[in-house]
Amino acid sequence: MNKKILLAGLLAVPLAGCQTALNDTEHNIYDEDGNTVHVADKNPQYHEKFRNDNRKGRFGYARHQATPVANKEEMQAPQIDREEMAHIISSLTVQLPNIQDASALVTDEEALVVYKTDSGQREQTADQVKKTAASVIPRYYHIYISDDPDMMQSVANFSRLGANSRNVDQLMADTIKEMQKSPQGKTTTGTDENGLDGKGKATES
């Protein structure tokens, strides 16, 4: 009888150890919300809290080295987060003087910005809005703006559509045509890719 009790005790120890390890594994794989946690998430600099603290003022730096040819087919081309870009554009626009409301839509090659303003200088405000959007999106994008608040709903209607949605091209063209009835801001010419005149001086806005 004593041998049976001793044997049962010896078996219980490794089983308890396995259960502890299992619990630790589960703790490492799932967060409190039950969502899968990637290994990188254990590093505090990947957490949202880290991005919101005083360290967010640091410079951003990244370096990539060419992948061997054999693996290039497996590489994924970087993609633009259009929703995040729209969020940035609208949040920056609403911080401009005399602007109370702003919305933005970013497609694969256009940025549409609609804003509400009480400014008496529509052209100047339009120029500021356009430059703000241009500071966020790639240079090849086309920017269309409107200070007609009624256009906000028209632009918002595209939020559930995509590049492959039915008749989206025609709908987009019609919307852009209406937006162009508002001041579109100045188009800078004779500048380099940084908006300079070739002599290191910024052109007049």
C-alpha positions as CSV (number, residue, x, y, z in Angstrom):
1,M,0.0,0.0,0.0
2,N,2.8,2.4,0.9
3,K,4.5,1.7,-2.5
4,K,1.2,2.6,-4.3
5,I,0.9,5.9,-2.3
6,L,4.6,6.7,-3.1
7,L,4.1,6.0,-6.8
8,A,1.0,8.2,-7.0
9,G,2.9,11.0,-5.3
10,L,5.8,10.7,-7.7
11,L,3.4,10.9,-10.7
12,A,1.6,13.9,-9.3
13,V,4.7,16.0,-9.2
14,P,5.5,16.0,-12.9
15,L,1.8,16.4,-13.7
16,A,1.6,19.5,-11.6
17,G,4.7,20.8,-13.3
18,C,3.1,20.3,-16.7
19,Q,0.0,22.1,-15.6
20,T,2.1,25.0,-14.3
21,A,4.0,25.2,-17.6
22,L,0.7,25.0,-19.5
23,N,-0.7,27.9,-17.4
24,D,2.5,29.9,-18.1
25,T,2.2,29.2,-21.8
26,E,-1.4,30.3,-21.9
27,H,-0.4,33.5,-20.0
28,N,2.2,34.2,-22.6
29,I,-0.1,33.6,-25.6
30,Y,-3.2,35.4,-24.6
31,D,-3.8,38.8,-23.0
32,E,-6.5,39.8,-20.6
33,D,-9.0,40.3,-23.5
34,G,-8.3,36.8,-24.9
35,N,-6.6,38.2,-28.0
36,T,-3.4,36.5,-29.3
37,V,-0.3,38.3,-28.2
38,H,2.7,38.2,-30.5
39,V,6.2,37.8,-29.2
40,A,7.0,41.4,-30.1
41,D,4.2,42.5,-27.8
42,K,6.2,41.5,-24.8
43,N,8.6,44.4,-25.6
44,P,7.1,47.5,-24.1
45,Q,7.9,49.7,-27.0
46,Y,5.3,47.9,-29.1
47,H,2.5,48.7,-26.7
48,E,0.0,51.5,-27.2
49,K,0.8,52.9,-23.8
50,F,4.4,53.3,-24.9
51,R,3.4,55.2,-28.1
52,N,1.4,57.5,-26.0
53,D,4.0,58.4,-23.4
54,N,6.7,61.0,-23.5
55,R,9.0,58.8,-25.6
56,K,6.8,59.5,-28.6
57,G,9.0,62.5,-29.3
58,R,11.9,60.4,-30.3
59,F,13.0,60.2,-33.9
60,G,11.9,57.2,-36.0
61,Y,14.6,55.1,-37.6
62,A,14.5,51.8,-39.6
63,R,17.0,49.9,-41.7
64,H,16.3,47.0,-44.2
65,Q,18.7,44.9,-46.0
66,A,18.0,43.2,-49.3
67,T,16.5,39.8,-49.0
68,P,18.1,37.0,-51.0
69,V,16.6,36.5,-54.4
70,A,15.2,33.1,-53.5
71,N,13.0,34.7,-50.8
72,K,11.8,37.8,-52.7
73,E,8.7,36.1,-53.9
74,E,7.6,35.7,-50.3
75,M,8.1,39.4,-49.4
76,Q,5.0,41.5,-49.1
77,A,5.1,45.0,-50.5
78,P,4.6,47.7,-47.9
79,Q,1.0,48.9,-47.8
80,I,-0.4,52.3,-46.9
81,D,-2.8,52.4,-44.0
82,R,-5.4,54.6,-45.7
83,E,-7.7,54.8,-42.6
84,E,-4.8,56.0,-40.5
85,M,-3.8,58.5,-43.1
86,A,-7.4,59.8,-43.2
87,H,-7.4,60.1,-39.5
88,I,-4.1,62.1,-39.4
89,I,-5.3,64.4,-42.2
90,S,-8.6,65.2,-40.6
91,S,-7.1,65.6,-37.1
92,L,-4.4,68.0,-38.4
93,T,-6.9,69.9,-40.5
94,V,-9.3,70.6,-37.7
95,Q,-6.4,72.2,-35.8
96,L,-6.0,74.9,-38.5
97,P,-7.3,78.4,-37.7
98,N,-11.0,79.0,-38.3
99,I,-11.8,75.3,-39.0
100,Q,-14.4,73.6,-36.8
101,D,-14.9,70.3,-38.5
102,A,-13.0,68.2,-41.0
103,S,-13.3,64.8,-42.6
104,A,-11.0,63.0,-45.0
105,L,-11.1,60.0,-47.4
106,V,-8.0,58.3,-48.7
107,T,-8.2,56.0,-51.7
108,D,-5.4,54.3,-53.6
109,E,-4.6,57.6,-55.4
110,E,-6.8,60.4,-54.1
111,A,-7.3,62.2,-50.9
112,L,-10.6,64.0,-50.4
113,V,-10.9,66.5,-47.6
114,V,-14.0,68.4,-46.6
115,Y,-14.0,71.0,-43.9
116,K,-16.3,73.5,-42.2
117,T,-14.8,77.0,-41.7
118,D,-16.0,80.5,-40.8
119,S,-12.9,82.1,-42.4
120,G,-13.5,85.0,-44.7
121,Q,-10.4,84.1,-46.7
122,R,-11.5,80.9,-48.4
123,E,-8.5,80.8,-50.8
124,Q,-6.0,81.1,-48.0
125,T,-7.7,78.5,-45.9
126,A,-8.0,76.1,-48.8
127,D,-4.2,76.5,-49.4
128,Q,-3.5,75.6,-45.8
129,V,-5.8,72.6,-45.9
130,K,-4.3,71.3,-49.1
131,K,-0.7,71.7,-47.8
132,T,-1.7,69.8,-44.6
133,A,-3.0,66.9,-46.6
134,A,0.0,66.9,-48.9
135,S,2.3,66.7,-45.9
136,V,0.8,63.3,-44.9
137,I,0.2,61.4,-48.2
138,P,2.6,60.3,-50.9
139,R,3.5,62.8,-53.5
140,Y,1.8,61.0,-56.3
141,Y,-1.6,61.4,-54.7
142,H,-4.2,63.8,-56.0
143,I,-5.8,66.1,-53.4
144,Y,-9.3,67.5,-53.6
145,I,-10.8,69.7,-51.0
146,S,-14.1,71.4,-50.3
147,D,-15.3,73.9,-47.7
148,D,-18.9,72.9,-48.4
149,P,-20.1,71.0,-45.3
150,D,-22.9,69.4,-47.3
151,M,-20.1,67.4,-49.1
152,M,-19.2,65.6,-45.9
153,Q,-22.0,63.1,-46.2
154,S,-21.1,62.5,-49.9
155,V,-17.5,61.7,-48.9
156,A,-18.6,59.7,-45.9
157,N,-20.6,57.4,-48.2
158,F,-17.4,56.1,-49.6
159,S,-16.2,54.8,-46.2
160,R,-17.8,51.4,-46.8
161,L,-16.7,51.1,-50.4
162,G,-13.4,50.0,-51.9
163,A,-11.5,50.1,-55.2
164,N,-13.5,47.1,-56.5
165,S,-17.0,48.4,-55.5
166,R,-19.5,48.7,-58.3
167,N,-19.5,52.1,-60.1
168,V,-17.1,53.5,-57.6
169,D,-15.0,55.3,-60.2
170,Q,-18.0,57.2,-61.6
171,L,-19.2,58.0,-58.2
172,M,-15.8,59.3,-57.2
173,A,-15.5,61.4,-60.3
174,D,-18.9,63.0,-59.7
175,T,-18.0,63.8,-56.1
176,I,-14.6,65.3,-57.1
177,K,-16.4,67.4,-59.7
178,E,-18.6,68.9,-57.0
179,M,-15.7,69.4,-54.6
180,Q,-13.8,71.3,-57.3
181,K,-16.5,74.0,-57.1
182,S,-14.8,75.1,-53.9
183,P,-11.3,76.7,-53.7
184,Q,-8.6,74.1,-54.3
185,G,-5.6,75.9,-52.9
186,K,-2.6,77.0,-54.8
187,T,-0.6,74.6,-56.9
188,T,3.1,75.2,-56.4
189,T,5.2,75.0,-59.6
190,G,8.9,75.4,-60.2
191,T,9.9,73.7,-57.0
192,D,11.8,70.5,-56.1
193,E,10.4,67.6,-54.2
194,N,10.8,69.5,-51.0
195,G,8.9,72.6,-52.1
196,L,12.1,74.6,-52.5
197,D,13.0,76.9,-55.4
198,G,16.3,75.3,-56.1
199,K,18.2,77.8,-54.0
200,G,17.2,76.4,-50.7
201,K,14.4,78.8,-50.2
202,A,10.7,77.9,-49.8
203,T,8.4,79.3,-52.4
204,E,5.7,81.8,-51.4
205,S,2.4,80.3,-50.5
